[in-house]
Amino acid sequence: LRLKEEGIWTCGTIRSNRLRGCPLMSEQALKVSGRGTTDFRTTRARDIIAVAWYDNRRVTLTSTYLGVKPVPSIVHNYNMHMGGVDLNNMLSGLYRVSHKSRKWTKIIFFWVIATAATNGWLLYRREYELFSGKKSDSMDLLAFMTSISESLCLTNKALTPQRGRRRGRTVEEVAEPSTSTGARLMPPIVEDAQKDK
């Protein structure tokens, strides 16, 4: 209810023991009625709906913006968008950013970094496919996280060569005319770090 007051619409599963005072049909009664059976209750203000739906077992769903008509749209919408948390947990677990710590603030900090990196990769992949039309050419998650790490390591470091003569050269070597065309070989600079000042 608090999320709705803040303008955040919700749809998701809930444990049936969390709905005290909401008399939905039991799993046995839904099973007798058959697969696809639904039972629902709404609040007096009709701003929250709770639905008991029987598929292979009873599934209890709540929503602040969906209903059960025409066909339970709450069930269809949930099935269409489910798995986001599981996908994020799986991707975050592939290349862990976390470090062991006794401080809960560090644990949450590293979780936020891992979640931001995986969400950033999902957005990058979606946009890359949208603009290029190819999904296979995009960076994989490891390459994406490596490029983020390289960019962060190059932050606030001088990318221009230092002036003056190099150490280890004698005065005679410095006085000799240069045979090169004046072009210096520079290591490739990550474009993101180049614009980070």
Stockholm file with secondary structure:
# STOCKHOLM 1.0

chainA/1-197         LRLKEEGIWTCGTIRSNRLRGCPLMSEQALKVSGRGTTDFRTTRARDIIAVAWYDNRRVTLTSTYLGVKPVPSIVHNYNMHMGGVDLNNMLSGLYRVSHKSRKWTKIIFFWVIATAATNGWLLYRREYELFSGKKSDSMDLLAFMTSISESLCLTNKALTPQRGRRRGRTVEEVAEPSTSTGARLMPPIVEDAQKDK
#=GR chainA/1-197 SS CHHHHTTCCCEEECCGGGCTTCCCCCHHHHHHHCTTCEEEEECTTSCCEEEEEESSSEEEEEESSCCSCSSCHHHHHHHHHTTHHHHHHHHHHHSCCCCCCSCHHHHHHHHHHHHHHHHHHHHHHHHHHHHHSCSTTSCCHHHHHHHHHHHHHTTTCCCSCCCSCCTTCCHHHHHSCCCSCSCCCCCCCCHHHHTCC
#=GC SS_cons         CHHHHTTCCCEEECCGGGCTTCCCCCHHHHHHHCTTCEEEEECTTSCCEEEEEESSSEEEEEESSCCSCSSCHHHHHHHHHTTHHHHHHHHHHHSCCCCCCSCHHHHHHHHHHHHHHHHHHHHHHHHHHHHHSCSTTSCCHHHHHHHHHHHHHTTTCCCSCCCSCCTTCCHHHHHSCCCSCSCCCCCCCCHHHHTCC
//
